[in-house]
Amino acid sequence: MADEKAGSTGRVVVLVLPDVNLLDLAGPVHVFEAATHLGAGYRVEHVADDEQVATAHGVSLAGLGPLPEVAAGDLVLVPGPRLGVRRPGPPYVSDTVVGWLREALRAGARLASVCTGAVALGEAGLLDGRRCTTHWALTEAMRGRYPAARVQDAVLYVHDGPISTSAGISAGIDLALSLVERDHGPVLTAAVARELVVYLRRDGEGEQISQFLKHRSHLDSAVHRVQDHLVGNIDAAHTLAELAEVANLSPRGLSRAFTAAVGITPLEYQQRLRLEHAVSLLRETGLPIDAVAARCGFREGRHFRRLFKARYGMPPSVFRHDNG
């Protein structure tokens, strides 16, 4: 597991707006709760401008906390409201909420919106000059109302500094998984995605399915055990004989079963996991390249660089977070 991202407190403050879409709220929250169950340590709070909020689906949510003070490293999550139900047009959020969101950003919090929740950030002026996205049906209206925002089409989610936004409804789950990956790395995030039985998707800038979830649709429980072992011990050296013991098979039997189920050998599968983990560390940390190689189980930096370039067509230095 990667080290927790510096500055992340683990506190998730969920802003519940009037007419909130329940899936926009429940999907991402479920991701953070599943991550906590697996050791991430998130603490979720539900807050609102009023103690009780009517959802878009006729269910009232009560006992919501007041808008709290937030601190640097907290995450403020804004699930999307159904626009045009009881509030046919702007302003979409109260002045109180606008002021609170602005203060949250000034305090150093991270802010993330799901679907139409982007309008709350737009009303607060927090999308000005930033790349962002929202539900496909709202993109043109967003461009018209917030002309300084750089609204993106055809992406699942966008990170721009401390502001993150997602496309429609289920993309909020993808955004939440991405935020968990930023905090805790791809190994734990893949475990969360598997628990929720969802694919770990990307935002259009990388591969559509993580190597940590790819090749997992087969039904061979012995091979699944080996895959889980490799994911959980990504930096360890493994012999085929040791992996065969995990599977309770002979080395030759494991090789046949693994290749039949996964389509590649155990060694190639391990190498793909390590290289994808290396990409995450390069993008999210300031570790030297040789240190990244060591954390991913490569004992020799030159070998790591050669494999990395063969896999991605460019050297690892291109992926460094401080490379612009």
C-alpha positions as CSV (number, residue, x, y, z in Angstrom):
1,M,0.0,0.0,0.0
2,A,1.2,3.5,-0.8
3,D,1.8,5.9,2.0
4,E,-1.2,8.1,2.7
5,K,-1.0,11.3,0.7
6,A,0.6,14.1,2.7
7,G,-2.0,16.5,4.2
8,S,-4.9,14.1,3.9
9,T,-6.7,14.0,7.3
10,G,-9.2,11.2,6.4
11,R,-12.1,13.4,7.3
12,V,-14.9,13.4,4.6
13,V,-17.5,16.1,5.1
14,V,-20.5,15.4,2.9
15,L,-22.6,18.5,2.0
16,V,-26.2,17.4,1.5
17,L,-28.0,19.9,-0.7
18,P,-31.8,20.1,-1.2
19,D,-33.1,17.7,-3.8
20,V,-29.9,15.6,-3.6
21,N,-29.9,12.5,-5.8
22,L,-29.6,9.5,-3.5
23,L,-27.1,7.6,-5.7
24,D,-24.9,10.7,-6.0
25,L,-24.8,10.6,-2.2
26,A,-24.7,6.9,-1.4
27,G,-22.3,5.6,-4.1
28,P,-19.3,7.7,-3.1
29,V,-20.0,7.4,0.6
30,H,-20.1,3.6,0.2
31,V,-16.6,3.8,-1.4
32,F,-15.2,5.6,1.6
33,E,-16.9,3.4,4.1
34,A,-15.6,0.2,2.3
35,A,-12.1,1.7,2.2
36,T,-12.4,2.3,5.9
37,H,-13.4,-1.3,6.5
38,L,-10.2,-2.3,4.6
39,G,-8.0,-0.1,6.8
40,A,-8.1,3.4,5.2
41,G,-9.5,5.2,8.2
42,Y,-11.9,7.7,6.6
43,R,-14.4,9.5,8.9
44,V,-17.6,10.5,7.1
45,E,-19.8,13.3,8.4
46,H,-23.1,14.4,6.7
47,V,-23.8,18.1,7.0
48,A,-26.3,20.6,5.6
49,D,-27.6,24.2,5.8
50,D,-30.7,22.7,7.4
51,E,-31.1,19.9,9.9
52,Q,-33.5,18.1,7.5
53,V,-33.2,17.9,3.8
54,A,-35.7,16.5,1.2
55,T,-34.1,14.4,-1.4
56,A,-35.0,14.3,-5.1
57,H,-36.7,10.9,-4.5
58,G,-39.1,11.9,-1.8
59,V,-37.1,10.6,1.1
60,S,-36.2,13.1,3.9
61,L,-32.8,13.0,5.5
62,A,-32.8,14.1,9.1
63,G,-30.3,14.6,11.9
64,L,-27.7,16.3,9.6
65,G,-25.0,18.3,11.2
66,P,-24.5,22.0,10.8
67,L,-21.9,23.3,8.4
68,P,-18.6,22.8,10.3
69,E,-15.2,24.4,10.2
70,V,-12.9,22.4,8.0
71,A,-9.2,22.2,8.0
72,A,-6.4,21.6,5.5
73,G,-6.5,18.1,4.2
74,D,-10.2,17.5,4.9
75,L,-12.3,16.4,1.9
76,V,-15.6,18.2,1.2
77,L,-17.8,16.1,-1.0
78,V,-20.8,17.7,-2.8
79,P,-23.3,15.1,-4.2
80,G,-25.5,16.4,-7.0
81,P,-29.0,17.8,-6.6
82,R,-31.7,17.2,-9.1
83,L,-32.0,20.6,-10.7
84,G,-35.4,21.9,-11.8
85,V,-37.5,19.9,-9.4
86,R,-38.5,22.6,-6.9
87,R,-35.8,25.1,-7.9
88,P,-36.2,25.7,-11.6
89,G,-33.2,27.9,-12.0
90,P,-30.2,29.6,-10.4
91,P,-29.1,30.4,-7.7
92,Y,-28.7,26.7,-7.0
93,V,-27.3,27.0,-3.5
94,S,-27.7,29.4,-0.6
95,D,-25.4,32.3,0.2
96,T,-24.5,30.4,3.4
97,V,-23.3,27.4,1.4
98,V,-21.4,29.5,-1.1
99,G,-19.5,31.3,1.7
100,W,-18.8,28.0,3.5
101,L,-17.4,26.4,0.3
102,R,-15.2,29.4,-0.3
103,E,-13.9,29.3,3.3
104,A,-13.3,25.5,3.0
105,L,-11.0,26.1,0.0
106,R,-9.2,28.9,1.8
107,A,-8.6,26.7,4.8
108,G,-6.8,24.1,2.5
109,A,-9.6,21.5,2.2
110,R,-10.0,19.4,-0.9
111,L,-13.4,19.8,-2.6
112,A,-15.1,17.2,-4.8
113,S,-18.4,17.3,-6.6
114,V,-20.5,14.5,-8.0
115,C,-22.6,15.1,-11.1
116,T,-24.7,18.3,-10.8
117,G,-22.9,19.1,-7.5
118,A,-20.5,21.0,-9.7
119,V,-23.0,23.9,-9.7
120,A,-22.4,24.5,-6.1
121,L,-18.7,24.9,-6.8
122,G,-19.5,27.1,-9.8
123,E,-21.8,29.3,-7.8
124,A,-19.0,29.8,-5.3
125,G,-16.6,30.8,-8.1
126,L,-14.3,27.9,-7.3
127,L,-14.2,26.5,-10.9
128,D,-12.9,29.7,-12.4
129,G,-9.8,28.9,-14.4
130,R,-10.0,25.2,-13.6
131,R,-10.7,22.1,-15.6
132,C,-14.0,20.5,-14.5
133,T,-16.8,18.3,-15.6
134,T,-20.5,17.5,-14.8
135,H,-23.5,15.5,-16.1
136,W,-23.4,15.6,-19.9
137,A,-26.8,17.3,-20.1
138,L,-25.5,20.2,-18.0
139,T,-22.2,21.0,-19.7
140,E,-23.5,23.7,-22.0
141,A,-25.4,25.4,-19.3
142,M,-22.3,25.3,-17.1
143,R,-20.3,26.9,-19.8
144,G,-22.9,29.7,-20.1
145,R,-23.3,30.4,-16.4
146,Y,-19.6,29.9,-15.4
147,P,-17.7,31.1,-18.5
148,A,-14.3,31.1,-16.6
149,A,-14.6,27.4,-15.9
150,R,-13.0,25.0,-18.3
151,V,-15.8,22.5,-18.6
152,Q,-14.6,19.1,-20.1
153,D,-16.7,16.7,-22.2
154,A,-16.4,12.9,-22.4
155,V,-14.4,12.3,-19.1
156,L,-15.5,10.5,-16.0
157,Y,-13.9,12.8,-13.6
158,V,-11.3,15.6,-13.5
159,H,-8.7,16.6,-10.8
160,D,-7.5,20.2,-11.0
161,G,-5.5,21.1,-7.9
162,P,-7.6,20.8,-4.8
163,I,-10.9,20.7,-6.8
164,S,-12.3,17.4,-8.3
165,T,-15.5,17.0,-10.3
166,S,-17.2,14.0,-11.8
167,A,-19.7,13.3,-14.6
168,G,-23.1,11.8,-14.1
169,I,-24.3,9.7,-11.2
170,S,-22.2,6.5,-11.3
171,A,-19.1,8.4,-12.2
172,G,-19.2,9.6,-8.6
173,I,-18.1,6.1,-7.6
174,D,-15.2,6.4,-10.0
175,L,-14.2,9.7,-8.6
176,A,-14.4,8.4,-5.0
177,L,-12.2,5.4,-6.0
178,S,-9.7,7.9,-7.6
179,L,-9.6,9.9,-4.4
180,V,-9.0,6.8,-2.4
181,E,-6.2,5.8,-4.8
182,R,-4.6,9.2,-4.3
183,D,-4.7,8.8,-0.5
184,H,-3.9,5.1,-0.2
185,G,-2.6,3.8,-3.5
186,P,-3.9,1.3,-6.1
187,V,-3.7,-1.8,-4.0
188,L,-6.2,-0.8,-1.4
189,T,-8.3,0.9,-4.0
190,A,-8.5,-2.3,-6.1
191,A,-9.7,-4.2,-3.1
192,V,-12.4,-1.6,-2.5
193,A,-13.5,-1.8,-6.1
194,R,-13.6,-5.6,-5.9
195,E,-15.7,-5.5,-2.7
196,L,-18.2,-3.2,-4.4
197,V,-18.1,-5.3,-7.6
198,V,-17.3,-2.4,-9.8
199,Y,-14.6,-1.8,-12.4
200,L,-11.8,0.7,-11.5
201,R,-12.1,3.1,-14.4
202,R,-9.9,6.0,-15.5
203,D,-10.7,9.5,-16.6
204,G,-9.6,9.1,-20.2
205,E,-6.0,9.9,-19.6
206,G,-4.9,6.3,-18.7
207,E,-5.9,2.8,-19.2
208,Q,-9.7,2.2,-18.8
209,I,-9.3,-0.7,-16.4
210,S,-6.5,-1.0,-13.8
211,Q,-4.2,-3.9,-13.9
212,F,-5.2,-4.5,-10.3
213,L,-8.6,-5.5,-11.5
214,K,-7.9,-6.7,-15.0
215,H,-7.9,-10.5,-15.6
216,R,-10.2,-11.1,-12.6
217,S,-13.4,-12.2,-14.4
218,H,-12.4,-15.9,-14.3
219,L,-13.8,-18.4,-11.8
220,D,-10.6,-20.3,-10.7
221,S,-10.4,-19.7,-7.0
222,A,-6.8,-21.0,-6.8
223,V,-5.6,-18.5,-9.3
224,H,-7.6,-15.7,-7.5
225,R,-5.6,-16.6,-4.4
226,V,-2.3,-16.2,-6.2
227,Q,-3.5,-12.9,-7.7
228,D,-4.5,-11.6,-4.3
229,H,-1.2,-12.7,-2.8
230,L,0.7,-10.8,-5.5
231,V,-1.4,-7.7,-5.1
232,G,-0.9,-7.7,-1.3
233,N,2.9,-8.4,-1.5
234,I,3.8,-6.3,-4.5
235,D,7.4,-5.5,-3.5
236,A,8.3,-9.1,-2.4
237,A,10.2,-11.6,-4.5
238,H,8.2,-14.7,-5.4
239,T,9.3,-18.0,-6.9
240,L,6.9,-20.1,-8.9
241,A,7.2,-22.8,-6.2
242,E,6.1,-20.4,-3.5
243,L,3.1,-19.2,-5.5
244,A,2.2,-22.8,-6.2
245,E,2.0,-23.4,-2.4
246,V,-0.5,-20.5,-2.2
247,A,-2.6,-22.1,-4.8
248,N,-2.2,-25.6,-3.4
249,L,-1.0,-26.7,-6.8
250,S,2.3,-28.0,-8.3
251,P,4.4,-25.3,-10.0
252,R,3.5,-26.8,-13.4
253,G,-0.2,-27.0,-12.5
254,L,-0.2,-23.4,-11.4
255,S,1.5,-22.3,-14.6
256,R,-1.1,-24.1,-16.7
257,A,-4.1,-22.9,-14.6
258,F,-2.9,-19.3,-14.4
259,T,-2.2,-18.9,-18.1
260,A,-5.6,-20.5,-18.9
261,A,-7.5,-18.2,-16.6
262,V,-5.6,-15.0,-16.9
263,G,-4.0,-15.2,-20.4
264,I,-0.5,-14.3,-19.2
265,T,2.0,-16.0,-16.9
266,P,2.3,-15.3,-13.2
267,L,5.6,-13.4,-13.8
268,E,4.1,-11.1,-16.5
269,Y,1.0,-10.5,-14.3
270,Q,3.3,-9.5,-11.4
271,Q,5.3,-7.3,-13.6
272,R,2.3,-5.4,-14.9
273,L,1.1,-4.8,-11.3
274,R,4.4,-3.5,-10.3
275,L,4.7,-1.1,-13.2
276,E,1.2,0.3,-12.7
277,H,2.0,0.8,-9.0
278,A,5.2,2.6,-10.1
279,V,3.1,5.0,-12.3
280,S,1.0,5.8,-9.3
281,L,4.0,6.5,-7.0
282,L,5.7,8.6,-9.7
283,R,2.6,10.7,-10.1
284,E,1.6,11.1,-6.5
285,T,5.0,11.2,-4.6
286,G,8.3,12.9,-4.8
287,L,10.2,9.7,-4.4
288,P,13.4,9.3,-6.5
289,I,13.0,6.8,-9.4
290,D,15.3,4.2,-7.8
291,A,13.2,4.4,-4.6
292,V,10.0,3.9,-6.6
293,A,11.6,0.9,-8.3
294,A,12.5,-0.6,-4.9
295,R,9.0,0.0,-3.5
296,C,7.6,-1.9,-6.4
297,G,9.9,-4.9,-6.0
298,F,12.5,-4.1,-8.6
299,R,16.0,-4.7,-7.2
300,E,17.9,-2.9,-9.9
301,G,17.0,0.6,-11.2
302,R,18.3,0.0,-14.7
303,H,16.2,-3.1,-15.1
304,F,13.1,-1.1,-13.9
305,R,13.7,1.7,-16.4
306,R,14.1,-0.8,-19.3
307,L,10.9,-2.6,-18.4
308,F,9.0,0.7,-17.8
309,K,10.0,2.1,-21.2
310,A,9.1,-1.1,-22.9
311,R,5.6,-1.1,-21.3
312,Y,4.7,2.6,-21.6
313,G,6.9,3.8,-24.5
314,M,8.6,6.5,-22.4
315,P,11.0,6.7,-19.4
316,P,9.6,6.9,-15.8
317,S,10.8,10.5,-15.5
318,V,8.0,11.6,-17.8
319,F,5.4,10.4,-15.2
320,R,7.0,12.2,-12.2
321,H,4.5,14.5,-10.4
322,D,7.0,17.4,-10.5
323,N,7.5,17.1,-14.2
324,G,4.9,19.8,-15.0
